Amino acid sequence: MPITKVTRNYQITIPAEIRKALGIKQGEYLTVELRGDEIVIRKAEVEWPSLDLGRDFTPEEIEKNTEKILREASKWKE
């Protein structure tokens, strides 16, 4: 079983063999859950809306996408 160390900023490195096995890439989001005395880390299934930057957007479309992004982002504050 791989071991990782908590840094002074309370960060950890996910061991390479675990990252490769789960296909975790830089910039991806993970969920962190407390289960009794265990910390469970999983790949997050987040769908961020993508924008076609080659076209014009109406103010309504911008507002709709912004609200969707903020709803998703607010889930990460829990």
C-alpha positions in Angstrom: 0.0 0.0 0.0 1.5 3.4 -1.0 2.1 6.0 1.7 1.9 9.8 1.2 2.9 12.6 3.5 0.9 15.6 4.6 2.8 18.8 3.8 2.9 21.9 6.0 0.0 23.3 3.9 -2.0 20.1 4.6 -1.6 18.9 1.0 -0.9 15.4 -0.1 0.5 13.8 -3.3 -1.5 11.0 -4.8 1.0 8.2 -5.5 1.7 7.7 -9.3 0.4 4.1 -9.3 -2.9 5.2 -7.9 -3.2 8.2 -10.3 -2.4 5.9 -13.3 -4.8 3.2 -12.2 -7.7 5.7 -11.9 -6.7 7.9 -14.8 -6.4 11.0 -12.7 -4.9 13.9 -14.6 -3.7 17.4 -13.6 -6.5 19.9 -13.2 -9.2 17.3 -12.5 -11.5 17.6 -9.5 -11.7 15.1 -6.7 -14.3 14.7 -3.9 -13.2 14.2 -0.4 -15.4 12.4 2.1 -15.0 11.5 5.8 -16.1 8.0 6.6 -15.6 7.2 10.2 -11.8 7.5 10.7 -11.1 7.1 6.9 -10.7 9.8 4.2 -12.2 8.7 0.9 -11.0 10.5 -2.2 -12.8 9.9 -5.5 -12.7 11.4 -9.0 -15.5 14.0 -9.2 -18.0 13.7 -12.0 -18.4 17.4 -12.9 -19.6 18.6 -16.2 -18.6 22.2 -16.8 -20.3 23.8 -19.7 -18.0 24.6 -22.6 -18.4 27.7 -24.7 -17.9 27.9 -28.4 -15.8 31.0 -28.4 -16.2 31.5 -32.1 -19.8 32.7 -31.8 -21.7 35.5 -30.1 -23.6 34.9 -27.0 -26.8 36.7 -25.8 -26.8 38.2 -22.3 -29.4 35.5 -21.4 -27.1 32.7 -22.6 -24.2 34.1 -20.6 -26.4 34.5 -17.5 -27.7 30.9 -17.9 -24.1 29.4 -18.2 -22.9 31.6 -15.3 -25.7 30.3 -13.0 -25.0 26.7 -14.0 -21.3 27.1 -13.2 -22.0 28.8 -9.9 -24.4 26.0 -8.8 -21.7 23.4 -9.6 -19.0 25.4 -7.9 -21.1 25.9 -4.7 -21.2 22.1 -4.2 -17.4 22.2 -3.6 -17.7 24.5 -0.5 -19.4 21.8 1.6 
